[in-house]
Amino acid sequence: MKQTAVDYLFQELWDRPKDKLTWYKIAGDAKDMEKDQIIDAYDSGEANQYSYEHKGGYKDISPEQYYNETYE
C-alpha cells in the first residue's frame, strides 16, 4: 500500500529530532506528496473524463491545473 502524506508526516515527525528546520522540511515534503496524490486521484478518476466546472462555466483542464486552481 502506498504511504499517504499524512502517514509520512506522522512517521517522520515521530522519528526525527524536534527542531523547527526539520519540521518545516518534513511538512514541505508532505505537502508535495499530497499534491502528487491529488493529481494522481484526479487523473485516474472519472473527473478527467468530463469538463471541470470552473467559475460558472465548464472547461477541460489538466490535473496539474486542477490542483493549482483548487489548492494554491
mmCIF file of the N, C-alpha and C atoms, coordinates in Angstrom:
data_MODEL
# 
_entry.id   MODEL 
# 
loop_
_atom_site.group_PDB 
_atom_site.id 
_atom_site.type_symbol 
_atom_site.label_atom_id 
_atom_site.label_alt_id 
_atom_site.label_comp_id 
_atom_site.label_asym_id 
_atom_site.label_entity_id 
_atom_site.label_seq_id 
_atom_site.pdbx_PDB_ins_code 
_atom_site.Cartn_x 
_atom_site.Cartn_y 
_atom_site.Cartn_z 
_atom_site.occupancy 
_atom_site.B_iso_or_equiv 
_atom_site.pdbx_formal_charge 
_atom_site.auth_seq_id 
_atom_site.auth_comp_id 
_atom_site.auth_asym_id 
_atom_site.auth_atom_id 
_atom_site.pdbx_PDB_model_num 
ATOM 1   N N  . MET A 1 1  ? 0.826   -1.178 0.000   1.00 0.00 ? 1  MET A N  1 
ATOM 2   C CA . MET A 1 1  ? 0.000   0.000  0.000   1.00 0.00 ? 1  MET A CA 1 
ATOM 3   C C  . MET A 1 1  ? 0.877   1.250  0.000   1.00 0.00 ? 1  MET A C  1 
ATOM 4   N N  . LYS A 1 2  ? 0.505   2.207  -0.812  1.00 0.00 ? 2  LYS A N  1 
ATOM 5   C CA . LYS A 1 2  ? 1.248   3.449  -0.918  1.00 0.00 ? 2  LYS A CA 1 
ATOM 6   C C  . LYS A 1 2  ? 1.046   4.293  0.342   1.00 0.00 ? 2  LYS A C  1 
ATOM 7   N N  . GLN A 1 3  ? 2.109   4.915  0.810   1.00 0.00 ? 3  GLN A N  1 
ATOM 8   C CA . GLN A 1 3  ? 2.047   5.738  2.007   1.00 0.00 ? 3  GLN A CA 1 
ATOM 9   C C  . GLN A 1 3  ? 1.365   7.067  1.691   1.00 0.00 ? 3  GLN A C  1 
ATOM 10  N N  . THR A 1 4  ? 0.429   7.476  2.550   1.00 0.00 ? 4  THR A N  1 
ATOM 11  C CA . THR A 1 4  ? -0.232  8.770  2.354   1.00 0.00 ? 4  THR A CA 1 
ATOM 12  C C  . THR A 1 4  ? 0.647   9.878  2.911   1.00 0.00 ? 4  THR A C  1 
ATOM 13  N N  . ALA A 1 5  ? 0.344   11.100 2.512   1.00 0.00 ? 5  ALA A N  1 
ATOM 14  C CA . ALA A 1 5  ? 1.089   12.258 3.010   1.00 0.00 ? 5  ALA A CA 1 
ATOM 15  C C  . ALA A 1 5  ? 0.944   12.379 4.532   1.00 0.00 ? 5  ALA A C  1 
ATOM 16  N N  . VAL A 1 6  ? -0.239  12.087 5.042   1.00 0.00 ? 6  VAL A N  1 
ATOM 17  C CA . VAL A 1 6  ? -0.466  12.174 6.489   1.00 0.00 ? 6  VAL A CA 1 
ATOM 18  C C  . VAL A 1 6  ? 0.346   11.111 7.227   1.00 0.00 ? 6  VAL A C  1 
ATOM 19  N N  . ASP A 1 7  ? 0.361   9.883  6.699   1.00 0.00 ? 7  ASP A N  1 
ATOM 20  C CA . ASP A 1 7  ? 1.161   8.825  7.317   1.00 0.00 ? 7  ASP A CA 1 
ATOM 21  C C  . ASP A 1 7  ? 2.639   9.191  7.307   1.00 0.00 ? 7  ASP A C  1 
ATOM 22  N N  . TYR A 1 8  ? 3.111   9.712  6.183   1.00 0.00 ? 8  TYR A N  1 
ATOM 23  C CA . TYR A 1 8  ? 4.506   10.131 6.070   1.00 0.00 ? 8  TYR A CA 1 
ATOM 24  C C  . TYR A 1 8  ? 4.819   11.209 7.109   1.00 0.00 ? 8  TYR A C  1 
ATOM 25  N N  . LEU A 1 9  ? 3.955   12.212 7.187   1.00 0.00 ? 9  LEU A N  1 
ATOM 26  C CA . LEU A 1 9  ? 4.173   13.320 8.112   1.00 0.00 ? 9  LEU A CA 1 
ATOM 27  C C  . LEU A 1 9  ? 4.249   12.820 9.551   1.00 0.00 ? 9  LEU A C  1 
ATOM 28  N N  . PHE A 1 10 ? 3.295   12.004 9.953   1.00 0.00 ? 10 PHE A N  1 
ATOM 29  C CA . PHE A 1 10 ? 3.293   11.477 11.315  1.00 0.00 ? 10 PHE A CA 1 
ATOM 30  C C  . PHE A 1 10 ? 4.556   10.675 11.601  1.00 0.00 ? 10 PHE A C  1 
ATOM 31  N N  . GLN A 1 11 ? 4.904   9.774  10.713  1.00 0.00 ? 11 GLN A N  1 
ATOM 32  C CA . GLN A 1 11 ? 6.073   8.915  10.936  1.00 0.00 ? 11 GLN A CA 1 
ATOM 33  C C  . GLN A 1 11 ? 7.357   9.724  11.015  1.00 0.00 ? 11 GLN A C  1 
ATOM 34  N N  . GLU A 1 12 ? 7.524   10.662 10.105  1.00 0.00 ? 12 GLU A N  1 
ATOM 35  C CA . GLU A 1 12 ? 8.749   11.466 10.098  1.00 0.00 ? 12 GLU A CA 1 
ATOM 36  C C  . GLU A 1 12 ? 8.844   12.350 11.339  1.00 0.00 ? 12 GLU A C  1 
ATOM 37  N N  . LEU A 1 13 ? 7.748   12.967 11.728  1.00 0.00 ? 13 LEU A N  1 
ATOM 38  C CA . LEU A 1 13 ? 7.781   13.824 12.917  1.00 0.00 ? 13 LEU A CA 1 
ATOM 39  C C  . LEU A 1 13 ? 7.997   12.995 14.182  1.00 0.00 ? 13 LEU A C  1 
ATOM 40  N N  . TRP A 1 14 ? 7.528   11.782 14.182  1.00 0.00 ? 14 TRP A N  1 
ATOM 41  C CA . TRP A 1 14 ? 7.706   10.908 15.331  1.00 0.00 ? 14 TRP A CA 1 
ATOM 42  C C  . TRP A 1 14 ? 9.166   10.463 15.460  1.00 0.00 ? 14 TRP A C  1 
ATOM 43  N N  . ASP A 1 15 ? 9.793   10.158 14.325  1.00 0.00 ? 15 ASP A N  1 
ATOM 44  C CA . ASP A 1 15 ? 11.138  9.586  14.337  1.00 0.00 ? 15 ASP A CA 1 
ATOM 45  C C  . ASP A 1 15 ? 12.271  10.607 14.360  1.00 0.00 ? 15 ASP A C  1 
ATOM 46  N N  . ARG A 1 16 ? 12.022  11.833 13.958  1.00 0.00 ? 16 ARG A N  1 
ATOM 47  C CA . ARG A 1 16 ? 13.099  12.820 13.794  1.00 0.00 ? 16 ARG A CA 1 
ATOM 48  C C  . ARG A 1 16 ? 13.281  13.694 15.031  1.00 0.00 ? 16 ARG A C  1 
ATOM 49  N N  . PRO A 1 17 ? 14.464  14.315 15.116  1.00 0.00 ? 17 PRO A N  1 
ATOM 50  C CA . PRO A 1 17 ? 14.675  15.315 16.177  1.00 0.00 ? 17 PRO A CA 1 
ATOM 51  C C  . PRO A 1 17 ? 13.641  16.438 16.032  1.00 0.00 ? 17 PRO A C  1 
ATOM 52  N N  . LYS A 1 18 ? 13.336  17.073 17.116  1.00 0.00 ? 18 LYS A N  1 
ATOM 53  C CA . LYS A 1 18 ? 12.230  18.035 17.128  1.00 0.00 ? 18 LYS A CA 1 
ATOM 54  C C  . LYS A 1 18 ? 12.695  19.495 16.976  1.00 0.00 ? 18 LYS A C  1 
ATOM 55  N N  . ASP A 1 19 ? 13.488  19.785 15.968  1.00 0.00 ? 19 ASP A N  1 
ATOM 56  C CA . ASP A 1 19 ? 13.869  21.175 15.723  1.00 0.00 ? 19 ASP A CA 1 
ATOM 57  C C  . ASP A 1 19 ? 13.018  21.747 14.591  1.00 0.00 ? 19 ASP A C  1 
ATOM 58  N N  . LYS A 1 20 ? 12.867  23.062 14.562  1.00 0.00 ? 20 LYS A N  1 
ATOM 59  C CA . LYS A 1 20 ? 11.967  23.716 13.615  1.00 0.00 ? 20 LYS A CA 1 
ATOM 60  C C  . LYS A 1 20 ? 12.349  23.483 12.157  1.00 0.00 ? 20 LYS A C  1 
ATOM 61  N N  . LEU A 1 21 ? 13.626  23.533 11.836  1.00 0.00 ? 21 LEU A N  1 
ATOM 62  C CA . LEU A 1 21 ? 14.044  23.352 10.441  1.00 0.00 ? 21 LEU A CA 1 
ATOM 63  C C  . LEU A 1 21 ? 13.664  21.970 9.926   1.00 0.00 ? 21 LEU A C  1 
ATOM 64  N N  . THR A 1 22 ? 13.846  20.963 10.753  1.00 0.00 ? 22 THR A N  1 
ATOM 65  C CA . THR A 1 22 ? 13.472  19.602 10.360  1.00 0.00 ? 22 THR A CA 1 
ATOM 66  C C  . THR A 1 22 ? 11.971  19.510 10.156  1.00 0.00 ? 22 THR A C  1 
ATOM 67  N N  . TRP A 1 23 ? 11.190  20.098 11.054  1.00 0.00 ? 23 TRP A N  1 
ATOM 68  C CA . TRP A 1 23 ? 9.732   20.055 10.938  1.00 0.00 ? 23 TRP A CA 1 
ATOM 69  C C  . TRP A 1 23 ? 9.260   20.745 9.669   1.00 0.00 ? 23 TRP A C  1 
ATOM 70  N N  . TYR A 1 24 ? 9.828   21.899 9.338   1.00 0.00 ? 24 TYR A N  1 
ATOM 71  C CA . TYR A 1 24 ? 9.434   22.609 8.111   1.00 0.00 ? 24 TYR A CA 1 
ATOM 72  C C  . TYR A 1 24 ? 9.771   21.789 6.870   1.00 0.00 ? 24 TYR A C  1 
ATOM 73  N N  . LYS A 1 25 ? 10.921  21.134 6.870   1.00 0.00 ? 25 LYS A N  1 
ATOM 74  C CA . LYS A 1 25 ? 11.316  20.292 5.741   1.00 0.00 ? 25 LYS A CA 1 
ATOM 75  C C  . LYS A 1 25 ? 10.348  19.129 5.576   1.00 0.00 ? 25 LYS A C  1 
ATOM 76  N N  . ILE A 1 26 ? 10.023  18.473 6.672   1.00 0.00 ? 26 ILE A N  1 
ATOM 77  C CA . ILE A 1 26 ? 9.098   17.342 6.629   1.00 0.00 ? 26 ILE A CA 1 
ATOM 78  C C  . ILE A 1 26 ? 7.712   17.804 6.176   1.00 0.00 ? 26 ILE A C  1 
ATOM 79  N N  . ALA A 1 27 ? 7.251   18.923 6.693   1.00 0.00 ? 27 ALA A N  1 
ATOM 80  C CA . ALA A 1 27 ? 5.936   19.446 6.293   1.00 0.00 ? 27 ALA A CA 1 
ATOM 81  C C  . ALA A 1 27 ? 5.918   19.766 4.796   1.00 0.00 ? 27 ALA A C  1 
ATOM 82  N N  . GLY A 1 28 ? 6.989   20.352 4.273   1.00 0.00 ? 28 GLY A N  1 
ATOM 83  C CA . GLY A 1 28 ? 7.079   20.642 2.843   1.00 0.00 ? 28 GLY A CA 1 
ATOM 84  C C  . GLY A 1 28 ? 7.050   19.375 2.003   1.00 0.00 ? 28 GLY A C  1 
ATOM 85  N N  . ASP A 1 29 ? 7.774   18.351 2.452   1.00 0.00 ? 29 ASP A N  1 
ATOM 86  C CA . ASP A 1 29 ? 7.761   17.068 1.742   1.00 0.00 ? 29 ASP A CA 1 
ATOM 87  C C  . ASP A 1 29 ? 6.364   16.455 1.749   1.00 0.00 ? 29 ASP A C  1 
ATOM 88  N N  . ALA A 1 30 ? 5.667   16.551 2.881   1.00 0.00 ? 30 ALA A N  1 
ATOM 89  C CA . ALA A 1 30 ? 4.315   16.003 2.980   1.00 0.00 ? 30 ALA A CA 1 
ATOM 90  C C  . ALA A 1 30 ? 3.356   16.746 2.053   1.00 0.00 ? 30 ALA A C  1 
ATOM 91  N N  . LYS A 1 31 ? 3.507   18.057 1.945   1.00 0.00 ? 31 LYS A N  1 
ATOM 92  C CA . LYS A 1 31 ? 2.659   18.834 1.030   1.00 0.00 ? 31 LYS A CA 1 
ATOM 93  C C  . LYS A 1 31 ? 2.908   18.429 -0.415  1.00 0.00 ? 31 LYS A C  1 
ATOM 94  N N  . ASP A 1 32 ? 4.162   18.186 -0.766  1.00 0.00 ? 32 ASP A N  1 
ATOM 95  C CA . ASP A 1 32 ? 4.483   17.722 -2.120  1.00 0.00 ? 32 ASP A CA 1 
ATOM 96  C C  . ASP A 1 32 ? 3.853   16.357 -2.393  1.00 0.00 ? 32 ASP A C  1 
ATOM 97  N N  . MET A 1 33 ? 3.909   15.465 -1.402  1.00 0.00 ? 33 MET A N  1 
ATOM 98  C CA . MET A 1 33 ? 3.293   14.149 -1.546  1.00 0.00 ? 33 MET A CA 1 
ATOM 99  C C  . MET A 1 33 ? 1.783   14.286 -1.724  1.00 0.00 ? 33 MET A C  1 
ATOM 100 N N  . GLU A 1 34 ? 1.170   15.166 -0.928  1.00 0.00 ? 34 GLU A N  1 
ATOM 101 C CA . GLU A 1 34 ? -0.275  15.366 -1.016  1.00 0.00 ? 34 GLU A CA 1 
ATOM 102 C C  . GLU A 1 34 ? -0.667  15.893 -2.393  1.00 0.00 ? 34 GLU A C  1 
ATOM 103 N N  . LYS A 1 35 ? 0.120   16.828 -2.914  1.00 0.00 ? 35 LYS A N  1 
ATOM 104 C CA . LYS A 1 35 ? -0.151  17.367 -4.248  1.00 0.00 ? 35 LYS A CA 1 
ATOM 105 C C  . LYS A 1 35 ? -0.112  16.247 -5.289  1.00 0.00 ? 35 LYS A C  1 
ATOM 106 N N  . ASP A 1 36 ? 0.926   15.418 -5.232  1.00 0.00 ? 36 ASP A N  1 
ATOM 107 C CA . ASP A 1 36 ? 1.042   14.307 -6.177  1.00 0.00 ? 36 ASP A CA 1 
ATOM 108 C C  . ASP A 1 36 ? -0.138  13.345 -6.056  1.00 0.00 ? 36 ASP A C  1 
ATOM 109 N N  . GLN A 1 37 ? -0.572  13.084 -4.820  1.00 0.00 ? 37 GLN A N  1 
ATOM 110 C CA . GLN A 1 37 ? -1.692  12.175 -4.604  1.00 0.00 ? 37 GLN A CA 1 
ATOM 111 C C  . GLN A 1 37 ? -2.999  12.757 -5.144  1.00 0.00 ? 37 GLN A C  1 
ATOM 112 N N  . ILE A 1 38 ? -3.208  14.048 -4.978  1.00 0.00 ? 38 ILE A N  1 
ATOM 113 C CA . ILE A 1 38 ? -4.416  14.693 -5.506  1.00 0.00 ? 38 ILE A CA 1 
ATOM 114 C C  . ILE A 1 38 ? -4.417  14.657 -7.024  1.00 0.00 ? 38 ILE A C  1 
ATOM 115 N N  . ILE A 1 39 ? -3.273  14.950 -7.623  1.00 0.00 ? 39 ILE A N  1 
ATOM 116 C CA . ILE A 1 39 ? -3.163  14.934 -9.083  1.00 0.00 ? 39 ILE A CA 1 
ATOM 117 C C  . ILE A 1 39 ? -3.390  13.520 -9.612  1.00 0.00 ? 39 ILE A C  1 
ATOM 118 N N  . ASP A 1 40 ? -2.798  12.521 -8.949  1.00 0.00 ? 40 ASP A N  1 
ATOM 119 C CA . ASP A 1 40 ? -2.997  11.130 -9.372  1.00 0.00 ? 40 ASP A CA 1 
ATOM 120 C C  . ASP A 1 40 ? -4.464  10.726 -9.264  1.00 0.00 ? 40 ASP A C  1 
ATOM 121 N N  . ALA A 1 41 ? -5.116  11.130 -8.179  1.00 0.00 ? 41 ALA A N  1 
ATOM 122 C CA . ALA A 1 41 ? -6.526  10.779 -7.990  1.00 0.00 ? 41 ALA A CA 1 
ATOM 123 C C  . ALA A 1 41 ? -7.388  11.439 -9.055  1.00 0.00 ? 41 ALA A C  1 
ATOM 124 N N  . TYR A 1 42 ? -7.119  12.690 -9.347  1.00 0.00 ? 42 TYR A N  1 
ATOM 125 C CA . TYR A 1 42 ? -7.877  13.398 -10.379 1.00 0.00 ? 42 TYR A CA 1 
ATOM 126 C C  . TYR A 1 42 ? -7.664  12.744 -11.736 1.00 0.00 ? 42 TYR A C  1 
ATOM 127 N N  . ASP A 1 43 ? -6.403  12.435 -12.008 1.00 0.00 ? 43 ASP A N  1 
ATOM 128 C CA . ASP A 1 43 ? -6.041  11.869 -13.312 1.00 0.00 ? 43 ASP A CA 1 
ATOM 129 C C  . ASP A 1 43 ? -6.644  10.478 -13.524 1.00 0.00 ? 43 ASP A C  1 
ATOM 130 N N  . SER A 1 44 ? -6.750  9.691  -12.469 1.00 0.00 ? 44 SER A N  1 
ATOM 131 C CA . SER A 1 44 ? -7.261  8.337  -12.621 1.00 0.00 ? 44 SER A CA 1 
ATOM 132 C C  . SER A 1 44 ? -8.760  8.227  -12.359 1.00 0.00 ? 44 SER A C  1 
ATOM 133 N N  . GLY A 1 45 ? -9.370  9.288  -11.882 1.00 0.00 ? 45 GLY A N  1 
ATOM 134 C CA . GLY A 1 45 ? -10.790 9.263  -11.568 1.00 0.00 ? 45 GLY A CA 1 
ATOM 135 C C  . GLY A 1 45 ? -11.668 9.651  -12.743 1.00 0.00 ? 45 GLY A C  1 
ATOM 136 N N  . GLU A 1 46 ? -12.963 9.627  -12.511 1.00 0.00 ? 46 GLU A N  1 
ATOM 137 C CA . GLU A 1 46 ? -13.918 9.979  -13.551 1.00 0.00 ? 46 GLU A CA 1 
ATOM 138 C C  . GLU A 1 46 ? -13.878 11.460 -13.890 1.00 0.00 ? 46 GLU A C  1 
ATOM 139 N N  . ALA A 1 47 ? -13.367 12.274 -12.993 1.00 0.00 ? 47 ALA A N  1 
ATOM 140 C CA . ALA A 1 47 ? -13.368 13.720 -13.218 1.00 0.00 ? 47 ALA A CA 1 
ATOM 141 C C  . ALA A 1 47 ? -12.641 14.111 -14.500 1.00 0.00 ? 47 ALA A C  1 
ATOM 142 N N  . ASN A 1 48 ? -11.610 13.346 -14.870 1.00 0.00 ? 48 ASN A N  1 
ATOM 143 C CA . ASN A 1 48 ? -10.860 13.716 -16.065 1.00 0.00 ? 48 ASN A CA 1 
ATOM 144 C C  . ASN A 1 48 ? -11.601 13.355 -17.346 1.00 0.00 ? 48 ASN A C  1 
ATOM 145 N N  . GLN A 1 49 ? -12.724 12.641 -17.245 1.00 0.00 ? 49 GLN A N  1 
ATOM 146 C CA . GLN A 1 49 ? -13.500 12.297 -18.426 1.00 0.00 ? 49 GLN A CA 1 
ATOM 147 C C  . GLN A 1 49 ? -14.509 13.390 -18.766 1.00 0.00 ? 49 GLN A C  1 
ATOM 148 N N  . TYR A 1 50 ? -14.677 14.323 -17.895 1.00 0.00 ? 50 TYR A N  1 
ATOM 149 C CA . TYR A 1 50 ? -15.681 15.373 -18.066 1.00 0.00 ? 50 TYR A CA 1 
ATOM 150 C C  . TYR A 1 50 ? -15.025 16.739 -17.933 1.00 0.00 ? 50 TYR A C  1 
ATOM 151 N N  . SER A 1 51 ? -15.752 17.745 -18.316 1.00 0.00 ? 51 SER A N  1 
ATOM 152 C CA . SER A 1 51 ? -15.260 19.101 -18.119 1.00 0.00 ? 51 SER A CA 1 
ATOM 153 C C  . SER A 1 51 ? -15.352 19.452 -16.643 1.00 0.00 ? 51 SER A C  1 
ATOM 154 N N  . TYR A 1 52 ? -14.449 20.271 -16.202 1.00 0.00 ? 52 TYR A N  1 
ATOM 155 C CA . TYR A 1 52 ? -14.390 20.716 -14.827 1.00 0.00 ? 52 TYR A CA 1 
ATOM 156 C C  . TYR A 1 52 ? -15.179 22.016 -14.699 1.00 0.00 ? 52 TYR A C  1 
ATOM 157 N N  . GLU A 1 53 ? -16.122 22.070 -13.762 1.00 0.00 ? 53 GLU A N  1 
ATOM 158 C CA . GLU A 1 53 ? -16.902 23.296 -13.578 1.00 0.00 ? 53 GLU A CA 1 
ATOM 159 C C  . GLU A 1 53 ? -16.004 24.335 -12.925 1.00 0.00 ? 53 GLU A C  1 
ATOM 160 N N  . HIS A 1 54 ? -15.893 25.471 -13.566 1.00 0.00 ? 54 HIS A N  1 
ATOM 161 C CA . HIS A 1 54 ? -14.964 26.494 -13.106 1.00 0.00 ? 54 HIS A CA 1 
ATOM 162 C C  . HIS A 1 54 ? -15.602 27.863 -13.239 1.00 0.00 ? 54 HIS A C  1 
ATOM 163 N N  . LYS A 1 55 ? -15.858 28.496 -12.108 1.00 0.00 ? 55 LYS A N  1 
ATOM 164 C CA . LYS A 1 55 ? -16.370 29.868 -12.081 1.00 0.00 ? 55 LYS A CA 1 
ATOM 165 C C  . LYS A 1 55 ? -17.573 30.048 -13.000 1.00 0.00 ? 55 LYS A C  1 
ATOM 166 N N  . GLY A 1 56 ? -18.565 29.182 -12.852 1.00 0.00 ? 56 GLY A N  1 
ATOM 167 C CA . GLY A 1 56 ? -19.797 29.320 -13.600 1.00 0.00 ? 56 GLY A CA 1 
ATOM 168 C C  . GLY A 1 56 ? -19.792 28.727 -14.986 1.00 0.00 ? 56 GLY A C  1 
ATOM 169 N N  . GLY A 1 57 ? -18.676 28.232 -15.455 1.00 0.00 ? 57 GLY A N  1 
ATOM 170 C CA . GLY A 1 57 ? -18.599 27.634 -16.787 1.00 0.00 ? 57 GLY A CA 1 
ATOM 171 C C  . GLY A 1 57 ? -17.875 26.308 -16.707 1.00 0.00 ? 57 GLY A C  1 
ATOM 172 N N  . TYR A 1 58 ? -17.729 25.684 -17.831 1.00 0.00 ? 58 TYR A N  1 
ATOM 173 C CA . TYR A 1 58 ? -17.034 24.391 -17.874 1.00 0.00 ? 58 TYR A CA 1 
ATOM 174 C C  . TYR A 1 58 ? -15.819 24.513 -18.777 1.00 0.00 ? 58 TYR A C  1 
ATOM 175 N N  . LYS A 1 59 ? -14.751 23.844 -18.388 1.00 0.00 ? 59 LYS A N  1 
ATOM 176 C CA . LYS A 1 59 ? -13.560 23.826 -19.227 1.00 0.00 ? 59 LYS A CA 1 
ATOM 177 C C  . LYS A 1 59 ? -12.785 22.548 -18.965 1.00 0.00 ? 59 LYS A C  1 
ATOM 178 N N  . ASP A 1 60 ? -12.034 22.124 -19.932 1.00 0.00 ? 60 ASP A N  1 
ATOM 179 C CA . ASP A 1 60 ? -11.168 20.959 -19.780 1.00 0.00 ? 60 ASP A CA 1 
ATOM 180 C C  . ASP A 1 60 ? -9.812  21.438 -19.294 1.00 0.00 ? 60 ASP A C  1 
ATOM 181 N N  . ILE A 1 61 ? -9.339  20.847 -18.210 1.00 0.00 ? 61 ILE A N  1 
ATOM 182 C CA . ILE A 1 61 ? -8.036  21.229 -17.672 1.00 0.00 ? 61 ILE A CA 1 
ATOM 183 C C  . ILE A 1 61 ? -7.257  19.975 -17.306 1.00 0.00 ? 61 ILE A C  1 
ATOM 184 N N  . SER A 1 62 ? -5.960  20.148 -17.176 1.00 0.00 ? 62 SER A N  1 
ATOM 185 C CA . SER A 1 62 ? -5.088  19.040 -16.779 1.00 0.00 ? 62 SER A CA 1 
ATOM 186 C C  . SER A 1 62 ? -5.165  18.853 -15.262 1.00 0.00 ? 62 SER A C  1 
ATOM 187 N N  . PRO A 1 63 ? -4.731  17.704 -14.773 1.00 0.00 ? 63 PRO A N  1 
ATOM 188 C CA . PRO A 1 63 ? -4.702  17.502 -13.320 1.00 0.00 ? 63 PRO A CA 1 
ATOM 189 C C  . PRO A 1 63 ? -3.860  18.553 -12.597 1.00 0.00 ? 63 PRO A C  1 
ATOM 190 N N  . GLU A 1 64 ? -2.743  18.936 -13.184 1.00 0.00 ? 64 GLU A N  1 
ATOM 191 C CA . GLU A 1 64 ? -1.877  19.962 -12.586 1.00 0.00 ? 64 GLU A CA 1 
ATOM 192 C C  . GLU A 1 64 ? -2.620  21.294 -12.478 1.00 0.00 ? 64 GLU A C  1 
ATOM 193 N N  . GLN A 1 65 ? -3.335  21.676 -13.531 1.00 0.00 ? 65 GLN A N  1 
ATOM 194 C CA . GLN A 1 65 ? -4.120  22.916 -13.492 1.00 0.00 ? 65 GLN A CA 1 
ATOM 195 C C  . GLN A 1 65 ? -5.217  22.827 -12.440 1.00 0.00 ? 65 GLN A C  1 
ATOM 196 N N  . TYR A 1 66 ? -5.874  21.665 -12.361 1.00 0.00 ? 66 TYR A N  1 
ATOM 197 C CA . TYR A 1 66 ? -6.916  21.462 -11.353 1.00 0.00 ? 66 TYR A CA 1 
ATOM 198 C C  . TYR A 1 66 ? -6.341  21.683 -9.961  1.00 0.00 ? 66 TYR A C  1 
ATOM 199 N N  . TYR A 1 67 ? -5.192  21.093 -9.657  1.00 0.00 ? 67 TYR A N  1 
ATOM 200 C CA . TYR A 1 67 ? -4.576  21.251 -8.340  1.00 0.00 ? 67 TYR A CA 1 
ATOM 201 C C  . TYR A 1 67 ? -4.258  22.718 -8.073  1.00 0.00 ? 67 TYR A C  1 
ATOM 202 N N  . ASN A 1 68 ? -3.617  23.373 -9.017  1.00 0.00 ? 68 ASN A N  1 
ATOM 203 C CA . ASN A 1 68 ? -3.221  24.761 -8.816  1.00 0.00 ? 68 ASN A CA 1 
ATOM 204 C C  . ASN A 1 68 ? -4.419  25.671 -8.598  1.00 0.00 ? 68 ASN A C  1 
ATOM 205 N N  . GLU A 1 69 ? -5.491  25.467 -9.349  1.00 0.00 ? 69 GLU A N  1 
ATOM 206 C CA . GLU A 1 69 ? -6.669  26.316 -9.210  1.00 0.00 ? 69 GLU A CA 1 
ATOM 207 C C  . GLU A 1 69 ? -7.464  25.999 -7.947  1.00 0.00 ? 69 GLU A C  1 
ATOM 208 N N  . THR A 1 70 ? -7.381  24.775 -7.474  1.00 0.00 ? 70 THR A N  1 
ATOM 209 C CA . THR A 1 70 ? -8.179  24.376 -6.326  1.00 0.00 ? 70 THR A CA 1 
ATOM 210 C C  . THR A 1 70 ? -7.434  24.581 -4.997  1.00 0.00 ? 70 THR A C  1 
ATOM 211 N N  . TYR A 1 71 ? -6.130  24.319 -4.973  1.00 0.00 ? 71 TYR A N  1 
ATOM 212 C CA . TYR A 1 71 ? -5.403  24.289 -3.703  1.00 0.00 ? 71 TYR A CA 1 
ATOM 213 C C  . TYR A 1 71 ? -4.318  25.340 -3.546  1.00 0.00 ? 71 TYR A C  1 
ATOM 214 N N  . GLU A 1 72 ? -3.993  26.083 -4.564  1.00 0.00 ? 72 GLU A N  1 
ATOM 215 C CA . GLU A 1 72 ? -2.939  27.090 -4.383  1.00 0.00 ? 72 GLU A CA 1 
ATOM 216 C C  . GLU A 1 72 ? -3.494  28.473 -4.497  1.00 0.00 ? 72 GLU A C  1 
# 
